Amino acid sequence: MNSLSREQVSSASRIVVKVGSSSISGDNIDQIGPLVDALSLAHGRGAEVVLVSSGAIATGMPYLKLGDRPTDLATQQAAASVGQSLLISRYQNSLDRYDIVAGQVLLTAGDLDNATPRSNAQRAMDRLLDLGILPIVNENDTVATHEIRFGDNDRLAALVAALIGADLLLLLSDVDALYTRPPELPGAERISYVAPGDPLPGMEFGSTSVNGVGTGGASTKVSAARLAAAAGTGVLVTATPLAASALRGERVGTWFEPADAPFRRVW
């Protein structure tokens, strides 16, 4: 894998895209279509695309008549069990417009912590990509435990990018870029570029957000972006509605430059 520059984003050959629960569930369920449109653009030009999608628990919640994200593990597992198949079905229904077939890949932290299941996951995703399938990856919430989890799907996406040797990781959220502080606060400044090892002095992450359907925030995006960039993957952080613009190489979001001498051992 050769390190990608920002100017080469539109020609990335192996791409991991991560989308969060709040972007594709509830009132934002209609964003699945435009997201699939964006993925199809890259897929159609021959790029290999992997989607890391949160949303199983959020998708299952209405069917369990839950108004808020459950806090106990058993109910989270139940919601994920119901929601995962529905989520994949929604993606596949949209992908059908482009004759693209999705493949479901569910992982736990233990799968990537241990060499044998990690090798199996890598082999399976490489083969799916060889066959022109679009793998959709999520944490296996039905069997995951509080003690052994990825913590958030931003980290999962970074690990998947390292696992398959992706040259681009696109982290999507509700905000168009990273800012020095929450963008609604006075004095917030947009960050367009992060050099390898840049400590981002003065950046105020605030607490990790829990928005009722998912977890995450600027701090998890930065941690995941640093991890992937250190492994040699270029990272772009932007808003879900800007996914197509990002994949076309337009100057949106925050770019994390990949390391010149990648640190390959991320496990």
Backbone torsions as a table, in degrees:
resi	resn	phi	psi	omega
1	MET	NA	124.2	175.8
2	ASN	-92.4	140.8	-179.4
3	SER	-64.7	139.5	-175.7
4	LEU	-97.7	138.7	172.2
5	SER	-95.2	165.2	179.9
6	ARG	-61.2	-34.4	-179.3
7	GLU	-67.9	-15.9	-177.4
8	GLN	-102.2	7.3	-175.4
9	VAL	-55.8	-41.4	-176.6
10	SER	-67.6	-13.1	179.6
11	SER	-111.1	13.9	178.4
12	ALA	-56.8	137.8	-174.7
13	SER	-98.2	-26.6	177.8
14	ARG	-134.8	116.6	-167.5
15	ILE	-125.3	134.5	169.6
16	VAL	-111.4	126.7	177.7
17	VAL	-116.3	129.8	178.2
18	LYS	-116.0	131.2	177.3
19	VAL	-127.1	143.0	-176.0
20	GLY	-94.2	166.8	-177.4
21	SER	-56.7	-45.5	-173.7
22	SER	-65.9	-19.9	-177.6
23	SER	-84.6	-18.8	-173.4
24	ILE	-134.0	20.0	178.1
25	SER	-137.5	170.0	179.3
26	GLY	61.4	-130.3	-178.9
27	ASP	-67.8	-15.3	-177.3
28	ASN	-103.6	16.1	-178.4
29	ILE	-60.1	-26.7	-179.4
30	ASP	-72.5	-4.2	176.6
31	GLN	-79.7	-10.6	177.9
32	ILE	-61.0	-43.1	-179.5
33	GLY	-58.9	-54.9	177.9
34	PRO	-61.6	-33.5	176.9
35	LEU	-64.2	-44.7	177.5
36	VAL	-62.9	-37.4	175.2
37	ASP	-56.1	-44.2	-179.2
38	ALA	-65.9	-43.9	179.7
39	LEU	-63.1	-37.0	-178.2
40	SER	-66.6	-30.5	177.8
41	LEU	-60.6	-47.1	179.1
42	ALA	-69.4	-43.1	179.9
43	HIS	-62.0	-39.6	-177.6
44	GLY	-67.1	-26.8	178.5
45	ARG	-89.0	3.5	175.3
46	GLY	104.2	-0.5	177.8
47	ALA	-71.4	148.0	173.5
48	GLU	-90.7	124.3	-171.6
49	VAL	-121.9	132.4	172.9
50	VAL	-119.9	131.7	176.8
51	LEU	-106.2	124.0	171.1
52	VAL	-101.9	111.1	-173.0
53	SER	-120.6	121.6	165.9
54	SER	-75.5	178.1	171.4
55	GLY	119.8	-4.2	-178.8
56	ALA	-63.0	-48.3	-179.3
57	ILE	-64.8	-45.8	-179.7
58	ALA	-61.5	-38.3	179.8
59	THR	-68.9	-36.0	-179.0
60	GLY	-78.7	-21.0	-174.5
61	MET	-55.8	-47.5	-179.0
62	PRO	-61.0	-31.1	-178.3
63	TYR	-76.5	-18.6	173.1
64	LEU	-98.4	6.7	179.6
65	LYS	58.1	44.6	179.1
66	LEU	-107.0	128.0	178.6
67	GLY	-85.9	-29.9	-179.4
68	ASP	-123.2	156.0	177.9
69	ARG	-58.3	127.4	-179.3
70	PRO	-65.8	148.5	-179.6
71	THR	-101.9	-21.2	-179.9
72	ASP	-89.0	146.0	-171.6
73	LEU	-61.8	-42.6	-175.6
74	ALA	-62.2	-41.1	180.0
75	THR	-72.1	-35.5	173.9
76	GLN	-59.4	-44.3	179.9
77	GLN	-63.6	-40.9	179.1
78	ALA	-64.1	-45.2	179.4
79	ALA	-63.0	-40.6	178.7
80	ALA	-65.1	-39.2	179.7
81	SER	-61.1	-42.9	178.7
82	VAL	-72.4	-42.4	-171.2
83	GLY	-77.5	-28.9	-173.6
84	GLN	-63.2	-45.3	-179.0
85	SER	-67.4	-36.3	177.8
86	LEU	-65.9	-40.1	-179.8
87	LEU	-63.3	-47.3	179.2
88	ILE	-62.2	-38.9	178.7
89	SER	-61.5	-41.5	178.9
90	ARG	-63.8	-41.6	177.1
91	TYR	-63.9	-45.6	-177.4
92	GLN	-64.0	-39.4	177.5
93	ASN	-58.5	-37.4	178.8
94	SER	-77.3	-37.4	179.3
95	LEU	-67.2	-24.9	179.9
96	ASP	-56.9	-28.3	-179.8
97	ARG	-61.9	-23.6	-176.9
98	TYR	-113.7	9.7	-177.9
99	ASP	55.7	38.5	176.0
100	ILE	-106.0	134.4	-179.7
101	VAL	-103.7	133.6	178.1
102	ALA	-93.2	148.2	172.5
103	GLY	-123.6	130.8	-177.4
104	GLN	-87.3	131.5	176.7
105	VAL	-130.1	113.9	179.0
106	LEU	-109.5	127.8	-175.1
107	LEU	-125.8	151.5	168.4
108	THR	-114.2	165.0	178.6
109	ALA	-59.0	-35.8	179.1
110	GLY	-63.7	-30.4	178.8
111	ASP	-62.9	-36.0	-178.0
112	LEU	-94.4	-14.0	177.4
113	ASP	-78.9	-23.8	-173.8
114	ASN	-112.7	138.2	-169.0
115	ALA	-60.8	-44.3	-174.4
116	THR	-67.2	-53.7	177.7
117	PRO	-64.8	-30.1	176.8
118	ARG	-64.3	-43.4	177.8
119	SER	-63.9	-38.7	178.0
120	ASN	-63.7	-42.9	179.4
121	ALA	-64.2	-42.0	179.0
122	GLN	-62.7	-44.6	-179.1
123	ARG	-63.6	-42.0	-179.1
124	ALA	-64.1	-44.1	-178.5
125	MET	-70.7	-37.0	175.8
126	ASP	-60.3	-41.5	-178.8
127	ARG	-69.4	-41.1	176.4
128	LEU	-57.4	-44.6	-180.0
129	LEU	-66.1	-39.5	176.9
130	ASP	-58.8	-33.2	-177.3
131	LEU	-87.2	2.6	178.8
132	GLY	80.9	14.1	178.7
133	ILE	-85.1	148.3	175.3
134	LEU	-100.7	101.5	179.6
135	PRO	-67.9	135.5	173.8
136	ILE	-114.2	114.8	-171.8
137	VAL	-105.6	140.4	172.7
138	ASN	-148.2	160.3	171.1
139	GLU	-68.4	141.5	179.7
140	ASN	-79.3	78.0	-174.2
141	ASP	-63.7	-21.9	-178.3
142	THR	-67.5	-28.8	-179.2
143	VAL	-117.4	-8.5	179.8
144	ALA	-68.8	153.9	178.5
145	THR	-118.4	164.0	178.8
146	HIS	-60.4	-33.3	-174.5
147	GLU	-78.3	-28.6	-176.0
148	ILE	-125.9	89.3	179.5
149	ARG	-140.8	162.9	173.4
150	PHE	-70.9	-24.4	-178.5
151	GLY	97.2	-43.6	176.0
152	ASP	-164.8	159.5	-176.6
153	ASN	-78.4	-9.1	170.8
154	ASP	-64.4	-45.9	177.8
155	ARG	-64.7	-42.8	177.2
156	LEU	-56.8	-44.2	-179.2
157	ALA	-62.7	-40.2	178.2
158	ALA	-63.5	-41.1	179.6
159	LEU	-68.7	-38.1	176.5
160	VAL	-64.1	-41.0	178.3
161	ALA	-60.1	-42.0	177.7
162	ALA	-68.8	-38.2	-177.5
163	LEU	-60.6	-42.9	-174.5
164	ILE	-100.9	3.2	178.6
165	GLY	68.5	40.2	179.5
166	ALA	-67.1	145.2	175.3
167	ASP	-94.2	-11.4	178.2
168	LEU	-140.9	133.7	170.9
169	LEU	-119.7	121.5	178.7
170	LEU	-108.0	111.1	179.5
171	LEU	-98.3	114.7	-176.8
172	LEU	-102.5	145.3	-179.5
173	SER	-150.5	-161.0	179.6
174	ASP	-92.2	-4.2	-175.2
175	VAL	-118.3	143.8	-172.0
176	ASP	-71.1	-19.3	-178.8
177	ALA	-166.9	177.8	171.5
178	LEU	-84.3	146.7	178.9
179	TYR	-127.1	160.4	-178.5
180	THR	-66.7	-21.6	173.4
181	ARG	-152.6	169.7	178.7
182	PRO	-47.5	128.2	-168.3
183	PRO	-62.4	-17.6	178.4
184	GLU	-80.1	-8.6	-178.0
185	LEU	-90.3	148.3	177.2
186	PRO	-59.1	141.3	176.6
187	GLY	85.6	0.3	179.0
188	ALA	-67.1	130.4	180.0
189	GLU	-118.6	136.1	-179.3
190	ARG	-71.9	138.1	176.7
191	ILE	-106.6	118.9	-177.0
192	SER	-99.5	-21.9	-173.9
193	TYR	-146.3	136.7	176.5
194	VAL	-127.9	118.3	179.3
195	ALA	-78.0	156.8	177.5
196	PRO	-54.8	129.5	178.9
197	GLY	78.9	0.6	179.9
198	ASP	-63.0	120.1	-178.2
199	PRO	-76.0	-2.0	-178.7
200	LEU	51.1	60.1	-178.2
201	PRO	-62.4	139.4	177.2
202	GLY	83.4	-1.6	179.1
203	MET	-78.1	130.3	-179.8
204	GLU	-106.5	110.1	-177.6
205	PHE	-78.0	-33.6	-170.3
206	GLY	73.2	-171.3	-179.4
207	SER	-85.0	157.5	174.8
208	THR	-64.5	130.7	-175.6
209	SER	-81.3	148.7	169.9
210	VAL	-130.1	106.0	-167.0
211	ASN	-97.8	13.5	179.2
212	GLY	101.0	-26.7	178.0
213	VAL	-125.3	-19.7	-178.5
214	GLY	-150.6	176.5	177.1
215	THR	-126.0	154.7	179.2
216	GLY	152.8	-165.6	-178.7
217	GLY	151.9	-179.1	-177.0
218	ALA	-61.2	-36.8	-177.3
219	SER	-64.2	-39.7	179.3
220	THR	-69.9	-34.3	177.0
221	LYS	-64.1	-44.9	-178.5
222	VAL	-65.3	-43.8	-179.9
223	SER	-61.6	-44.3	179.3
224	ALA	-66.3	-41.6	-179.9
225	ALA	-63.4	-41.9	177.9
226	ARG	-61.1	-43.9	-178.7
227	LEU	-60.7	-48.5	-178.6
228	ALA	-67.6	-42.3	-179.1
229	ALA	-63.7	-37.5	178.0
230	ALA	-64.9	-26.7	178.8
231	ALA	-88.9	2.2	174.7
232	GLY	100.9	9.2	179.8
233	THR	-100.9	129.6	172.9
234	GLY	-72.2	141.0	-174.1
235	VAL	-126.7	133.0	175.4
236	LEU	-121.9	127.2	-179.9
237	VAL	-112.2	121.7	180.0
238	THR	-157.7	-175.5	-177.3
239	ALA	-84.6	150.7	-178.6
240	THR	-56.0	-43.5	179.1
241	PRO	-63.3	-13.6	-179.5
242	LEU	-98.7	11.8	-176.4
243	ALA	-58.6	-45.1	-179.2
244	ALA	-64.0	-43.1	177.6
245	SER	-60.3	-42.1	-180.0
246	ALA	-61.9	-47.2	-177.1
247	LEU	-70.7	-20.5	173.9
248	ARG	-80.5	-6.6	178.2
249	GLY	91.0	11.6	178.6
250	GLU	-70.3	156.1	-174.8
251	ARG	-80.7	76.0	176.9
252	VAL	-120.4	160.5	171.3
253	GLY	72.6	-163.2	179.5
254	THR	-116.9	125.8	-178.3
255	TRP	-100.1	127.7	172.9
256	PHE	-102.7	112.5	-179.1
257	GLU	-67.7	131.8	178.1
258	PRO	-70.5	152.3	-178.7
259	ALA	-65.9	142.9	177.2
260	ASP	-67.5	-36.6	177.6
261	ALA	-117.4	85.2	-172.5
262	PRO	-59.3	143.0	174.0
263	PHE	-93.4	104.9	-169.5
264	ARG	-77.1	-29.4	-174.8
265	ARG	-86.7	98.0	-178.1
266	VAL	-106.0	-3.3	-172.7
267	TRP	-82.0	NA	NA
